[in-house]
């Protein structure tokens, strides 16, 4: 059997910090055992694997190490490729040695893939360099949670109190009173600067600054600073907060719901993440092929007889032209036929097939294309490539202008009816600050999923038509894109947030 176990460092939290090697190996796996410190977004690198969570603080039972090892060995012995995804780096307070010993004894091959540990990430994400030419030339990584049952601590607190550099305490929330007292009693100054960094590199990262003798109070249950937390002790913790670039991003602390189809969400989600927002993705619409290709195939075969082909969306471009290629044709079919697009983004999709639109309105509205074509379509044969549902403004308006219009449904457009339970709960609890809506159909679908809780969030709308639908639903539009593009939608949301 070709069993294999990969012990992969998941990094401190930001899914972009996974190594290329880690992503490559996750894609090979049959099963992924991941802990609560591993960002679940990393599981997208193993879409066909079985995903098993071995515990998360505050949400489900934390598996004992023996249980994790048994589960790992069980799958490996059955010939499966296993990934053990571990928060941070496998070699830093991750109990990897015990897993390696078990794998070696069982004769199972393994590979250890490094990850970025929280202490190093804090230097970049919280603006606290754990080494500094003038302030700290050494670093000590210290566990605040030693193995239960030890007769005495293995840590030399006297030496650590005198350590000439930066101390970084891992897993020290519940034991803060013990280790801070040990340091102070062994000579560490009570006024030593400290930085407490929670959820380092996440979009809801928090940094608290205090003195060493204030740490236990800051980490008391009353203050609700829950793990994952690292504590940085030493002069570097006193450096100016202006270095904390992550928490100074303009949308930091804002949770934004993106409602586009899953394969198109990144166009909106990534710029929002770059501005510091926590992005939740809940598709409102599903895009897929038409139930029957007959009409599309007939339209493709008759392209030579058409004067104009209009594409209403990027999806229409993709599905229609992919079908052209599937039927064994190429773009020469469009020779002598003019092309029009509703919006620049649709034209950009057309350009990916090496076709150039002859007519593009300035904004993303069917009415604008009608204005562009008025007086030029009488007696013309027009193929209109569209979704399975949507407004009929183009067909009706161009027909009134004297055109012979054939509508072709190139892709299906259906509602998502069941939201992610966690996103529904977040909406109901008012934990979503913004909802982005990019069409009337999207707005209606989101309202059906979220109901009245949709009214608790600010709404960013792509266009006046979408905005009117939102108002018809009884909700308020906070900002609207102008022009009607995804970039403009992000900018309108940002401008309002900064006002």
Secondary structure by P-SEA (a helix, b strand, c coil): cbbbbbbccccccccccccaaaaaaaaaccccccccccccccccccccbbbbbccccccbbbbcaaaaaaaaaaaaaaccccccccccccccccaaaaaaaaaaaacccbbbbbcccaaaaaaccccccccccccccbbbbbbccccccccccccaaaaaaaccbbbbbcccccaaaaaaaaaaaaccccccbbbbbccccccbbbbbbbccccccccccccccccccbbbbbccccccccccccccccccccbbbbbbcccccccaaaaaaaaaccbbbbbbcbbbbccccaaaaaaaaaacccccbbbbccaaaaaaaaaaaaaacccccccccbbbbbccaaaaaaaaaaccccccccccccaaaaaaaaccccccbbbbbbbcccccaaaaaaaaaaccbbbbbbcbbbbbbccccaaaaaaaaaccccbbbbccaaaaaaaaaacccccccbbbbbccaaaaaaaaaacccccbbbccccaaaaaaaaaaaaac
